[in-house]
Amino acid sequence: MAKQERAIRTRRAILEAAGAVFDEHGYMSTTIAMVLERAEVTKGALYFHFASKESLAQAVLSEQVPFGAVPPQPCKLQEIVDMTFVVGQRLLSNALLRGSVRLAVDQETPAAGIDHGEPFLQWAQALTALLELARERGELLPTVKPRETVELLVGTFTGIQLMSRALTDRADLADRLSVMWAHILPSIAVPGLLPRLDTLPDRGVRVLASLEERAAS
């Protein structure tokens, strides 16, 4: 059991180090040696978990969606809103998430051996399921098509975070997300629900604080 726990910790340390290096340098400029130095592990330990730089990059990409985990909400639209704000807040400091996002959008990341589309498809699947629940609960306008709406949302979020990164290193991302939702929600939510939805820029900070309280208790 102790050996298994060490292996899990080592794998996580490698992923976090790789995420940081991919975020800082991009895929093409990142080397295994740079990841080893950052993770402070041996080459053998890294290759035990990851056969190549490509497989390491794919593993980093696969870690993206779990960072959107939030407490369940009675209102599923609020839950979706919360996921975007939590991811936005975590992008400010979480190296693994930042590296995963850069790999997903970096045009220098080779197409061969790496599935750039995986995190987008995972996000679409998770959010579509929530939006379907929102429709069942009467939260959506009858014209809303969940899958189309989710793909628009994922694409919009991606573009906004890229713009925020370029202009302010994401310091204004929460404000931009608040503006995004101010435009999107009236086109998908029933009017009576709009005043109850919390899209203030500090929503991510408050949801993460709630998650930390739950973990501590």
Residue pairs with C-beta under 8 A, 6 or more apart in sequence:
7 48
7 49
10 41
10 45
10 49
11 49
13 39
13 40
13 41
14 35
14 39
14 41
14 45
14 46
14 49
14 50
14 56
15 56
15 59
15 60
15 63
15 96
16 39
16 95
16 96
17 35
17 38
17 39
18 30
18 35
18 38
18 39
18 56
18 57
18 59
18 60
18 96
18 99
19 60
19 63
19 94
19 95
19 96
19 97
19 98
19 99
19 100
20 38
20 95
20 96
20 98
20 99
21 30
21 34
21 35
21 38
21 99
22 30
22 57
22 60
22 99
22 100
22 102
22 103
23 95
23 98
23 99
23 101
23 102
25 34
26 102
26 106
26 108
26 109
27 53
27 57
27 103
27 106
27 108
27 109
27 110
27 114
28 108
28 109
30 53
31 53
32 43
32 46
32 53
32 56
35 46
35 56
36 42
36 43
36 46
39 46
46 56
50 56
50 59
52 113
54 110
54 112
54 113
54 114
55 113
57 103
57 109
57 114
58 113
58 114
58 115
58 118
60 96
60 99
60 100
60 103
61 100
61 103
61 104
61 114
61 115
61 116
61 118
61 119
62 118
62 119
62 122
63 96
63 97
63 100
64 97
64 100
64 101
64 104
64 119
64 122
64 123
65 119
65 122
65 123
65 126
67 86
67 87
67 90
67 94
67 96
67 97
68 83
68 84
68 86
68 87
68 123
68 126
69 83
69 86
69 211
70 79
70 82
70 83
70 86
70 207
70 211
71 82
71 207
71 210
71 211
71 214
72 79
73 79
73 82
75 134
75 137
75 139
75 193
75 196
75 197
76 130
76 131
76 133
76 134
76 137
76 139
77 131
77 134
77 139
77 140
77 185
77 188
77 189
77 193
77 197
78 196
78 197
78 198
79 130
80 127
80 130
80 131
80 134
80 153
81 181
81 185
81 197
81 198
81 199
81 203
82 203
82 204
82 207
83 127
84 153
84 157
84 177
84 180
84 181
85 174
85 177
85 203
85 204
85 207
86 204
86 207
86 208
86 211
87 97
87 157
87 204
88 161
88 170
88 173
88 174
88 177
88 204
89 174
89 204
89 205
89 207
89 208
90 97
90 204
90 208
91 97
91 98
91 101
91 161
91 170
91 173
92 170
92 171
92 173
100 119
101 161
103 109
103 114
103 116
104 116
104 119
104 120
104 158
105 158
105 162
109 116
120 154
120 158
123 150
123 154
124 147
124 150
124 151
124 154
127 150
127 153
127 154
128 146
128 147
128 150
131 140
131 144
131 146
131 149
131 150
132 146
134 140
134 146
135 144
135 146
138 190
139 189
139 190
139 193
140 146
140 188
140 189
140 190
141 187
141 188
141 189
141 190
144 188
149 188
152 184
153 184
156 180
156 184
157 177
157 180
160 173
160 176
160 177
160 180
161 170
161 173
163 176
164 170
164 171
164 172
164 173
164 176
165 173
174 201
174 202
174 203
174 204
174 205
175 201
177 199
177 201
177 204
178 199
178 200
178 201
178 203
181 197
181 199
182 199
185 194
185 197
185 199
186 194
189 197
